[in-house]
Amino acid sequence: MAIRYLKTHAVLEGHVGAEDAEALVAWIRRRKAPAVHLGDCEHLHAAVLQVLLALRPAVKVPPRERWLAAALGV
C-alpha cells in the first residue's frame, strides 16, 4: 500500500494504485476533519483522484506535480 494512515492525516507516497481507493474512502469517512499529505506522491490512479475530488479532505501538503495540484485545486 502506498498510503500510511496516521492519527491526523493520511500520507500518500510514490505510486498510489486503484487498490488503495476503497480503504482511503473508509478512512476519510471515519474522520471528523480528514487531511492528506501529498508531497511525496508521484502518481495517483484515477480512482484515488476521484476519491479526493469527491470527498475533499484537507490537503496538508500539496503534490509537487503541477497538474495534480491544479486538478485538486491546491
C-alpha positions in Angstrom: 0.0 0.0 0.0 1.2 3.5 -0.8 -0.8 5.1 1.9 0.2 5.5 5.5 -2.7 6.3 7.9 -1.6 8.5 10.8 -3.7 10.0 13.6 -4.1 13.4 12.0 -3.7 12.7 8.3 -3.0 10.1 5.5 0.3 10.2 3.7 0.1 9.2 0.0 3.5 8.2 -1.3 5.0 7.1 -4.5 2.5 5.4 -6.9 -0.9 5.1 -5.3 -2.9 2.5 -7.2 -6.6 1.7 -7.6 -6.4 -0.9 -4.8 -5.9 1.9 -2.3 -9.1 3.8 -3.2 -11.6 1.8 -1.1 -9.5 1.9 2.1 -9.0 5.7 1.6 -12.7 6.3 1.3 -13.3 4.3 4.5 -10.6 6.2 6.4 -11.8 9.6 5.2 -15.4 8.8 6.2 -14.4 7.8 9.7 -12.7 11.2 10.4 -14.2 14.4 11.5 -11.6 16.5 9.7 -9.7 14.3 7.3 -6.5 15.6 5.8 -4.0 14.2 3.3 -0.2 14.8 2.7 0.6 14.6 -1.0 4.1 15.9 -1.0 5.7 12.6 -1.9 3.0 11.3 -4.2 4.4 10.6 -7.7 1.3 9.1 -9.3 -2.4 8.7 -8.4 -4.6 6.2 -10.1 -7.8 7.9 -11.4 -9.9 6.0 -8.7 -7.9 7.6 -5.9 -8.1 11.0 -7.6 -11.9 10.6 -7.8 -12.0 9.8 -4.1 -10.0 13.0 -3.3 -12.2 15.1 -5.6 -15.5 13.7 -4.3 -14.8 13.7 -0.6 -12.5 16.7 -0.5 -10.2 16.0 2.5 -8.0 19.0 3.5 -4.6 19.0 1.8 -1.9 19.3 4.4 0.9 19.3 1.9 0.2 19.7 -1.8 1.6 17.4 -4.5 4.8 18.6 -6.3 3.2 17.7 -9.7 1.7 20.9 -11.0 -1.1 19.1 -13.0 -2.2 17.1 -10.0 -2.2 20.2 -7.7 -4.2 22.1 -10.3 -6.7 19.2 -10.6 -7.1 19.2 -6.8 -7.4 22.9 -6.7 -4.5 23.4 -4.3 
